[in-house]
Every structure is written in structure tokens, then in C-alpha cells.
Amino acid sequence: MKKVLIIINTSKKKSLSLSKQIAAFLQSKKIECDFLSFDGFAEDKPFKDYEFVITLGGDGTVLYAARNCVKYGVPVFPVNLGQFGFMSSVQQNEWQQSLELFLSGKAPFQNRCMLKASLYRDGKLQSEQLALNDIVISAKHTARTVAMDVLFDSDHLCKLKSDGVIICTPTGSTAYSASAGGPIVDPCLDALVMTPINSFSLSSRPIVLRPDGILTINIQPCRTKEIRMLADGLEPVKLMEGDKIEIKLINKKIKLICCTQEKFFNALRSKLNWRGEPYA
């Protein structure tokens, strides 16, 4: 190991002091450290020059790192300073032990799939967005319906008239999709999950689709004119009637260090109160 990037979430009080402790530890191992301040909305930039990236924040910091690491196969070591910790599963009091395990090649890890959304307008590619959690298409304002025609591998799947739709990975199934009534999916599975948001029809239910297909969403004529697409909650991309969005899993996966099934189940129980039994 020669060079590491430490991402400091500036909204977390402990992140700066912790970054100094971790840097001192790594430098004692002859590992060079760079620092990047992250306020939740930093521009994406490739992290190809690093052997791994350490995130000091919550799951949102991990999402940022994942988008910039996945193309180059750079793993993410996620230290949790946030509320949930579904992805940032290394706790503050165990960072050194976990980092020692990783540097010795003995740390557990999980490979998580990621989405790419490609926006086409008048047959021309306008933009591409990567996401570890989800792609959301919705009206800009609440209580405004969006009309969409949905296909899967060119076969008609459904017509949706709803506040919007969430397309998520299994990793993102515990985020916005879950709050909209979507299923919780084992994050190590490869799958596409589509969850309508406040659908006009009660028969429009969430669906889990196989990982090798392409989900196509065509924006249909409707009274709502301000429609947008967000990837992992980032800056919205404005959509127009006639736009086509193709969503699929990319070939590469992001490696999350020290993420385990046990920690995921613990987060479900402690953070989402997912117990299967009433409170005592």
C-alpha cells in the first residue's frame, strides 16, 4: 500500500480529528495520505490514483466514494459517523483493528452492484448517472403525478401514473424505496427493484427484476411539466415529455471493506426496528 485518500465529511464534528488519527497510523506504516473535504454535494472526480479510500461520515459519504471508485476497482473503507450505517459499517471504536485486518489482507468485504441511468432526448444521449442506492424519477413538487411507460428488455411492463418511481439496487432497498413500501433485499444480491411512489392505481406494486436486463422509462404527456431525475439524491436532471431513460446494472461492482451480513442484520434491527415481533 502506497497512497490512500481520506474523505472528511465536514458536517460530522469528529471527522477532522479522526482523520488525523488515521493518517498518523497510516503514515507509521509508510502509507501516504491525501485528504478531501466533502460537504454532501461535492463534484464527482475519479479516484484512480489511490489504492483504497477511507470515508469518515455516513452512508452518503460512501455513496460519493463509490461513484468515484467503482470504475477503477478502488475499494472503500467506510467508517461510520452517521445515523444508519448500512454501508459505513466500521464503527469509530474499531477503525484501527479493522484497518489492521484490511492491510494484512484478512478483512471481510462485500461487492455491491451499482446502477447507471442513461438519458436520451430525441434519440441522442444527454447524460449518464451512476448510483449505488437509487435512481428516482419524480415531479419537482409534491402531489404532482408523472405519466410513464415502462419496459423491461423492450417488453412492455406497465404504465405508471404516480408521484414518481424509484429504481434501486439491493443496497438501496433500505433507503427511499423502503419508505415508499418497497421490499428489503439482501444487499449482496444482483437485482433491479422498481418501487412506484404514491401510484394512482392501487395495483401498482413494487417489483424485483433480474440483474441482466435493461429497464426503460419513457416520459409520457401529462399536466406536470417540472419532472426530474436524481441519482443517489444528487443534483436533479430536468426531464421532458418524450425523454427516454435506460437503467441497468453496470459490469463492475464496488468493494466495501468490513461490510458483512451480520452487520447488515444488526443495522436492520437497531436502525429500522426490523424485528418480526412486538416491542417488549
Salt bridges, closest charged atoms under 4 A:
ASP34 OD2 - LYS3 NZ 3.61
ASP44 OD2 - ARG67 NE 3.28
GLU94 OE2 - LYS263 NZ 3.16
GLU100 OE1 - LYS29 NZ 3.47
GLU128 OE2 - LYS116 NZ 3.74
ASP149 OD1 - HIS156 NE2 2.95
ASP149 OD1 - LYS159 NZ 3.60
ASP153 OD2 - ARG210 NH2 2.31
ASP190 OD2 - LYS253 NZ 2.91
ASP212 OD1 - ARG210 NE 2.53
GLU226 OE2 - LYS140 NZ 3.72
GLU226 OE1 - HIS141 NE2 3.46
ASP232 OD2 - ARG67 NH1 3.32
ASP243 OD2 - ARG121 NH2 2.76
GLU246 OE2 - LYS244 NZ 3.58
